[in-house]
Amino acid sequence: MDHPTVSKQAPATFRNFTLDRSPKSLMDELAPHLFRVELPQSTSLLKPLQPITWIYFLEQGMASITGATEQGEAVEVGVIGREGLVGVSALLGQPQGQNTIIMQGSGHGYRIRASVLREYFVKSAPLQQLVHDFLYVQMTQATQLIVCNRVHEVESRLARWLLMAAGMMETNNINLTQEILSQMLGTRRSTVTVAAGALQRSGMIGYSRGRVEILNRDLLESASCECYSIIRDIYLRIYPTLY
């Protein structure tokens, strides 16, 4: 999908951590190649085995990375917010991605041609370090989510997911359907319905017509598995001022 370009004038500061922490001299050179884009909910940023033409830097919103089977069963294996970038494998010399990456909730950000950014990436040690930090967070997050999806109950996983999404989307109101939640958690919609109902009856969330509102964060954190605090602490260590 080719997203409409709103502007290609880069600002003095960015909300995206990787762009904002890159050297000013580098950003001055990249500015003509950065295009601001609106990213509505469910926008597809990357599809499996398709060439990575654009790299995205989110400034608002959250992107979900999902893995799928040939039968169409899917589960979330990671999330990306305004700390990093979508399409990072293109910088590593791998021009195709293996996962589906879509927007959860509406957002916006910048995109740049992968071929252009790779030219600068191989020459810029500061940008390489920022990307390496992002990859470390992604790998650690993915490892923890494997454990979470394998050993924890759906109710605690749902609490963990909502807390992570609220932090990255910077809102306590999240537009979600049961179908999306079931895909993210790798379980049946009926199971998600039961889990969401339990959280709602306990006063942790409000849930109706595809909208989830976090009503009591402390209670929701107590209902979440330890994976939330483990992943949160990783982000706080690498990006202490971001979430």
Backbone hydrogen bonds in HBPLUS format (Angstrom, degrees):
<---DONOR---> <-ACCEPTOR-->    atom                        ^
c    i                          cat <-CA-CA->   ^        H-A-AA   ^      H-
h    n   atom  resd res      DA  || num        DHA   H-A  angle D-A-AA Bond
n    s   type  num  typ     dist DA aas  dist angle  dist       angle   num
A0006-VAL N   A0036-ARG O   2.97 MM  30  5.48 175.2  1.97 162.0 160.9     1
A0036-ARG N   A0007-SER O   2.60 MM  29  5.15 164.2  1.63 165.9 169.6     2
A0020-ASP N   A0016-ASN O   2.90 MM   4  6.02 165.1  1.93 156.0 161.1     3
A0017-PHE N   A0082-ARG O   2.77 MM  65  6.24 157.6  1.82 165.1 169.6     4
A0021-ARG N   A0017-PHE O   2.90 MM   4  5.96 149.5  2.00 151.9 158.2     5
A0022-SER N   A0019-LEU O   3.26 MM   3  5.30 154.5  2.33 101.0 108.6     6
A0026-LEU N   A0023-PRO O   3.02 MM   3  5.27 122.5  2.37 101.6 115.7     7
A0027-MET N   A0023-PRO O   3.00 MM   4  6.38 159.7  2.04 153.9 159.8     8
A0028-ASP N   A0024-LYS O   2.86 MM   4  6.07 150.4  1.95 151.2 158.8     9
A0029-GLU N   A0026-LEU O   3.06 MM   3  5.25 123.7  2.39  98.7 112.6    10
A0030-LEU N   A0026-LEU O   2.93 MM   4  6.25 146.6  2.05 145.8 156.4    11
A0031-ALA N   A0027-MET O   2.84 MM   4  5.75 137.6  2.02 146.3 154.8    12
A0033-HIS N   A0030-LEU O   2.75 MM   3  5.36 149.2  1.84 124.9 135.3    13
A0034-LEU N   A0031-ALA O   3.29 MM   3  5.37 160.0  2.33 107.1 112.7    14
A0035-PHE N   A0111-ARG O   2.95 MM  76  5.33 162.4  1.99 152.6 158.4    15
A0111-ARG N   A0035-PHE O   2.89 MM  76  5.33 147.6  1.99 138.6 148.5    16
A0037-VAL N   A0109-GLY O   2.86 MM  72  5.57 161.6  1.90 141.8 146.5    17
A0109-GLY N   A0037-VAL O   3.03 MM  72  5.57 154.1  2.10 157.1 163.3    18
A0039-LEU N   A0107-GLY O   2.80 MM  68  5.02 162.8  1.82 143.7 139.4    19
A0107-GLY N   A0039-LEU O   2.81 MM  68  5.02 150.8  1.89 133.7 143.4    20
A0043-THR N   A0040-PRO O   3.10 MM   3  5.68 149.0  2.20 140.3 139.2    21
A0042-SER N   A0103-MET O   2.90 MM  61  4.91 161.4  1.93 135.5 137.7    22
A0103-MET N   A0043-THR O   2.93 MM  60  5.24 148.0  2.04 140.4 150.8    23
A0045-LEU N   A0101-ILE O   2.82 MM  56  5.50 160.7  1.85 157.0 162.9    24
A0046-LEU N   A0101-ILE O   3.28 MM  55  5.01 147.4  2.39 139.9 138.4    25
A0101-ILE N   A0046-LEU O   2.96 MM  55  5.01 160.8  2.00 140.3 140.3    26
A0050-GLN N   A0047-LYS O   3.36 MM   3  5.80 155.4  2.42 134.8 130.6    27
A0049-LEU N   A0097-GLY O   2.77 MM  48  5.59 162.7  1.80 161.8 159.6    28
A0052-ILE N   A0095-PRO O   2.81 MM  43  5.64 154.3  1.87 162.3 163.6    29
A0114-ALA N   A0053-THR O   2.88 MM  61  5.56 170.5  1.89 135.7 138.7    30
A0055-ILE N   A0112-ILE O   2.86 MM  57  5.44 164.4  1.88 159.9 164.7    31
A0112-ILE N   A0055-ILE O   2.98 MM  57  5.44 147.1  2.09 147.1 157.6    32
A0056-TYR N   A0086-VAL O   3.08 MM  30  4.98 154.2  2.15 135.7 142.7    33
A0086-VAL N   A0056-TYR O   2.82 MM  30  4.98 155.6  1.88 142.6 150.7    34
A0057-PHE N   A0110-TYR O   2.76 MM  53  5.16 163.7  1.78 156.5 159.9    35
A0110-TYR N   A0057-PHE O   2.90 MM  53  5.16 157.6  1.95 142.6 149.2    36
A0059-GLU N   A0108-HIS O   2.87 MM  49  5.80 169.2  1.88 146.8 146.1    37
A0060-GLN N   A0108-HIS O   3.12 MM  48  5.37 138.3  2.30 159.8 151.5    38
A0108-HIS N   A0060-GLN O   3.22 MM  48  5.37 141.0  2.38 118.8 126.5    39
A0104-GLN N   A0062-MET O   2.75 MM  42  5.53 179.0  1.75 167.2 167.5    40
A0063-ALA N   A0080-ILE O   2.81 MM  17  5.08 169.4  1.82 154.8 158.4    41
A0080-ILE N   A0063-ALA O   2.83 MM  17  5.08 152.7  1.91 147.7 154.4    42
A0064-SER N   A0102-ILE O   2.79 MM  38  5.49 156.1  1.84 164.8 167.1    43
A0102-ILE N   A0064-SER O   3.11 MM  38  5.49 147.8  2.21 145.8 151.7    44
A0065-ILE N   A0078-GLY O   2.79 MM  13  4.99 170.4  1.80 149.8 146.4    45
A0077-VAL N   A0065-ILE O   2.74 MM  12  5.67 167.9  1.75 155.8 160.0    46
A0066-THR N   A0100-THR O   2.89 MM  34  5.37 167.0  1.90 159.7 164.1    47
A0100-THR N   A0066-THR O   3.26 MM  34  5.37 158.3  2.31 153.5 154.2    48
A0067-GLY N   A0075-VAL O   2.97 MM   8  5.65 162.9  2.00 163.1 161.3    49
A0075-VAL N   A0067-GLY O   3.01 MM   8  5.65 148.9  2.11 156.0 165.1    50
A0069-THR N   A0073-GLU O   2.84 MM   4  5.31 145.0  1.96 145.4 157.0    51
A0072-GLY N   A0069-THR O   3.02 MM   3  5.29 162.1  2.06 109.6 114.3    52
A0076-GLU N   A0184-MET O   3.15 MM 108  4.59 161.0  2.18 113.6 117.3    53
A0090-ALA N   A0087-GLY O   3.11 MM   3  5.99 156.3  2.17 125.2 130.2    54
A0091-LEU N   A0088-VAL O   2.93 MM   3  5.48 142.3  2.07 114.4 124.4    55
A0092-LEU N   A0089-SER O   2.99 MM   3  5.04 139.1  2.17  97.4 109.7    56
A0094-GLN N   A0089-SER O   2.98 MM   5  5.25 156.0  2.04 154.3 147.9    57
A0093-GLY N   A0090-ALA O   3.39 MM   3  5.32 161.9  2.42 102.3 103.6    58
A0116-VAL N   A0113-ARG O   3.07 MM   3  5.36 124.6  2.39 102.8 116.4    59
A0117-LEU N   A0113-ARG O   3.09 MM   4  6.45 168.2  2.10 162.3 164.1    60
A0118-ARG N   A0114-ALA O   2.98 MM   4  6.07 157.3  2.03 150.0 156.2    61
A0119-GLU N   A0116-VAL O   3.16 MM   3  5.43 124.6  2.48 101.8 114.7    62
A0121-PHE N   A0117-LEU O   2.80 MM   4  5.97 153.2  1.87 151.7 160.9    63
A0122-VAL N   A0118-ARG O   3.18 MM   4  6.28 162.9  2.21 155.2 154.4    64
A0123-LYS N   A0120-TYR O   3.09 MM   3  5.33 145.8  2.21 104.2 114.5    65
A0124-SER N   A0120-TYR O   3.04 MM   4  6.09 125.5  2.35 148.9 163.6    66
A0124-SER N   A0121-PHE O   3.34 MM   3  5.30 145.6  2.47  98.6 107.6    67
A0128-GLN N   A0124-SER O   3.03 MM   4  6.26 156.0  2.09 147.8 155.2    68
A0129-GLN N   A0125-ALA O   2.99 MM   4  6.25 154.3  2.06 151.5 157.4    69
A0130-LEU N   A0126-PRO O   3.12 MM   4  6.41 156.7  2.17 147.3 153.0    70
A0131-VAL N   A0127-LEU O   2.99 MM   4  6.22 158.3  2.04 152.2 157.9    71
A0132-HIS N   A0128-GLN O   2.84 MM   4  6.04 153.1  1.91 147.5 155.7    72
A0133-ASP N   A0129-GLN O   2.92 MM   4  6.16 154.8  1.99 148.1 154.1    73
A0134-PHE N   A0130-LEU O   3.10 MM   4  6.34 157.1  2.16 141.9 148.0    74
A0135-LEU N   A0131-VAL O   2.87 MM   4  6.14 158.0  1.92 150.7 156.8    75
A0136-TYR N   A0132-HIS O   2.92 MM   4  6.14 151.8  2.00 146.8 154.4    76
A0137-VAL N   A0133-ASP O   3.08 MM   4  6.39 161.0  2.11 150.2 154.3    77
A0138-GLN N   A0134-PHE O   2.93 MM   4  6.20 159.2  1.98 150.2 156.5    78
A0139-MET N   A0135-LEU O   2.88 MM   4  6.05 163.9  1.91 151.9 155.5    79
A0140-THR N   A0136-TYR O   2.99 MM   4  6.13 163.9  2.02 151.4 156.0    80
A0141-GLN N   A0137-VAL O   2.87 MM   4  5.94 158.8  1.91 147.7 154.3    81
A0142-ALA N   A0138-GLN O   2.90 MM   4  6.05 165.1  1.92 149.9 154.0    82
A0143-THR N   A0139-MET O   3.03 MM   4  6.21 158.1  2.08 145.5 151.0    83
A0144-GLN N   A0140-THR O   3.08 MM   4  6.32 158.8  2.12 147.0 152.3    84
A0145-LEU N   A0141-GLN O   2.92 MM   4  6.19 153.3  1.99 152.7 160.8    85
A0146-ILE N   A0142-ALA O   3.06 MM   4  6.31 145.3  2.19 145.3 153.7    86
A0147-VAL N   A0143-THR O   3.34 MM   4  6.70 159.5  2.38 145.1 149.2    87
A0148-CYS N   A0144-GLN O   2.86 MM   4  6.13 161.3  1.90 148.8 154.8    88
A0149-ASN N   A0145-LEU O   2.84 MM   4  5.92 171.7  1.85 150.9 152.6    89
A0150-ARG N   A0146-ILE O   3.15 MM   4  6.19 133.9  2.37 137.4 149.0    90
A0150-ARG N   A0147-VAL O   3.14 MM   3  5.18 131.9  2.39  96.0 109.4    91
A0151-VAL N   A0147-VAL O   2.99 MM   4  6.11 160.2  2.03 161.7 164.6    92
A0152-HIS N   A0148-CYS O   3.13 MM   4  5.40 159.1  2.17 143.2 146.5    93
A0157-ARG N   A0153-GLU O   3.05 MM   4  6.29 155.0  2.11 151.6 159.6    94
A0158-LEU N   A0154-VAL O   2.76 MM   4  5.90 153.5  1.83 153.8 160.5    95
A0159-ALA N   A0155-GLU O   3.08 MM   4  6.34 158.0  2.13 143.8 149.4    96
A0160-ARG N   A0156-SER O   2.99 MM   4  6.20 157.7  2.04 142.0 148.1    97
A0161-TRP N   A0157-ARG O   2.87 MM   4  6.10 158.8  1.91 148.1 153.7    98
A0162-LEU N   A0158-LEU O   2.95 MM   4  6.17 166.6  1.97 155.9 158.7    99
A0163-LEU N   A0159-ALA O   3.08 MM   4  6.26 158.6  2.13 149.2 154.7   100
A0164-MET N   A0160-ARG O   3.03 MM   4  6.25 160.6  2.06 151.0 156.2   101
A0165-ALA N   A0161-TRP O   2.88 MM   4  6.06 164.5  1.90 154.6 159.2   102
A0166-ALA N   A0162-LEU O   2.89 MM   4  5.97 161.0  1.92 146.7 152.0   103
A0167-GLY N   A0163-LEU O   3.10 MM   4  6.23 156.5  2.16 143.0 148.8   104
A0168-MET N   A0164-MET O   3.06 MM   4  6.30 163.8  2.09 152.0 155.9   105
A0169-MET N   A0165-ALA O   2.78 MM   4  5.80 160.3  1.82 153.8 160.0   106
A0170-GLU N   A0166-ALA O   2.86 MM   4  5.54 118.7  2.24 130.2 143.4   107
A0171-THR N   A0166-ALA O   3.18 MM   5  5.21 147.9  2.29 135.8 144.5   108
A0214-ILE N   A0172-ASN O   2.85 MM  42  5.14 157.0  1.90 145.9 153.5   109
A0174-ILE N   A0212-VAL O   2.76 MM  38  5.13 169.1  1.77 158.3 161.4   110
A0212-VAL N   A0174-ILE O   2.77 MM  38  5.13 170.6  1.77 155.2 158.2   111
A0176-LEU N   A0210-GLY O   2.56 MM  34  4.86 141.5  1.70 135.9 146.6   112
A0181-LEU N   A0177-THR O   3.06 MM   4  6.36 169.1  2.07 154.9 157.7   113
A0182-SER N   A0178-GLN O   2.87 MM   4  5.99 156.7  1.93 147.0 153.4   114
A0183-GLN N   A0179-GLU O   3.08 MM   4  6.32 151.3  2.16 143.8 151.0   115
A0184-MET N   A0180-ILE O   2.90 MM   4  6.18 160.6  1.94 154.6 160.3   116
A0185-LEU N   A0181-LEU O   2.95 MM   4  6.09 153.6  2.02 149.3 155.7   117
A0186-GLY N   A0182-SER O   2.81 MM   4  5.64 115.7  2.23 132.5 147.6   118
A0187-THR N   A0182-SER O   2.96 MM   5  5.03 156.9  2.01 140.7 147.0   119
A0191-THR N   A0188-ARG O   3.16 MM   3  5.23 124.5  2.49  95.5 109.0   120
A0192-VAL N   A0188-ARG O   3.14 MM   4  6.52 152.9  2.22 146.5 153.7   121
A0193-THR N   A0189-ARG O   2.89 MM   4  6.17 155.7  1.95 151.9 158.8   122
A0194-VAL N   A0190-SER O   3.16 MM   4  6.41 155.9  2.22 142.4 147.2   123
A0195-ALA N   A0191-THR O   3.04 MM   4  6.30 163.8  2.06 148.4 152.9   124
A0196-ALA N   A0192-VAL O   2.79 MM   4  5.94 169.6  1.80 159.8 162.4   125
A0197-GLY N   A0193-THR O   2.94 MM   4  6.00 152.0  2.01 141.7 149.9   126
A0198-ALA N   A0194-VAL O   3.04 MM   4  6.30 149.9  2.13 146.3 153.6   127
A0199-LEU N   A0195-ALA O   3.13 MM   4  6.46 158.4  2.17 150.3 155.4   128
A0200-GLN N   A0196-ALA O   2.91 MM   4  6.09 149.8  2.00 145.3 154.3   129
A0201-ARG N   A0197-GLY O   2.91 MM   4  6.10 162.2  1.95 150.4 154.5   130
A0202-SER N   A0198-ALA O   3.19 MM   4  6.31 138.2  2.37 137.5 147.8   131
A0204-MET N   A0199-LEU O   3.05 MM   5  5.48 150.8  2.14 173.5 164.6   132
A0203-GLY N   A0200-GLN O   2.97 MM   3  5.20 161.7  2.00 110.3 115.4   133
A0215-LEU N   A0204-MET O   2.77 MM  11  5.24 152.1  1.85 135.8 142.2   134
A0216-ASN N   A0204-MET O   3.13 MM  12  4.79 154.9  2.20 131.6 127.8   135
A0206-GLY N   A0213-GLU O   2.77 MM   7  4.98 149.5  1.86 142.3 152.4   136
A0213-GLU N   A0206-GLY O   2.83 MM   7  4.98 161.3  1.87 147.8 152.5   137
A0208-SER N   A0211-ARG O   3.09 MM   3  5.50 159.6  2.13 151.4 156.4   138
A0211-ARG N   A0208-SER O   3.01 MM   3  5.50 150.1  2.10 115.9 125.0   139
A0220-LEU N   A0216-ASN O   3.04 MM   4  6.26 156.5  2.10 147.7 155.1   140
A0221-GLU N   A0217-ARG O   2.82 MM   4  6.06 154.0  1.89 153.3 159.6   141
A0222-SER N   A0218-ASP O   3.05 MM   4  6.33 148.8  2.15 142.2 150.8   142
A0223-ALA N   A0219-LEU O   3.01 MM   4  6.31 135.0  2.22 141.1 153.3   143
A0223-ALA N   A0220-LEU O   3.16 MM   3  5.04 128.7  2.44  91.4 104.8   144
A0224-SER N   A0220-LEU O   3.02 MM   4  6.21 126.6  2.32 139.0 152.8   145
A0224-SER N   A0221-GLU O   3.27 MM   3  5.05 137.3  2.46  90.9 102.5   146
A0228-TYR N   A0225-CYS O   3.36 MM   3  6.33 158.6  2.41 124.1 125.7   147
A0230-ILE N   A0226-GLU O   3.04 MM   4  6.30 157.9  2.09 154.0 161.0   148
A0231-ILE N   A0227-CYS O   2.95 MM   4  6.04 170.9  1.96 150.2 152.4   149
A0232-ARG N   A0228-TYR O   2.81 MM   4  5.91 162.1  1.84 152.1 158.3   150
A0233-ASP N   A0229-SER O   2.92 MM   4  5.92 157.1  1.97 141.1 146.7   151
A0234-ILE N   A0230-ILE O   3.22 MM   4  6.50 146.2  2.34 140.5 149.1   152
A0235-TYR N   A0231-ILE O   3.13 MM   4  6.49 160.6  2.17 152.4 156.6   153
A0236-LEU N   A0232-ARG O   2.89 MM   4  6.17 159.1  1.93 152.4 158.8   154
A0237-ARG N   A0233-ASP O   2.99 MM   4  6.11 144.0  2.13 139.8 148.3   155
A0238-ILE N   A0234-ILE O   3.13 MM   4  6.40 159.1  2.17 151.2 155.9   156
A0239-TYR N   A0235-TYR O   2.57 MM   4  5.37 158.7  1.62 154.3 162.4   157
A0242-LEU N   A0239-TYR O   3.18 MM   3  5.44 170.7  2.19 118.3 120.6   158
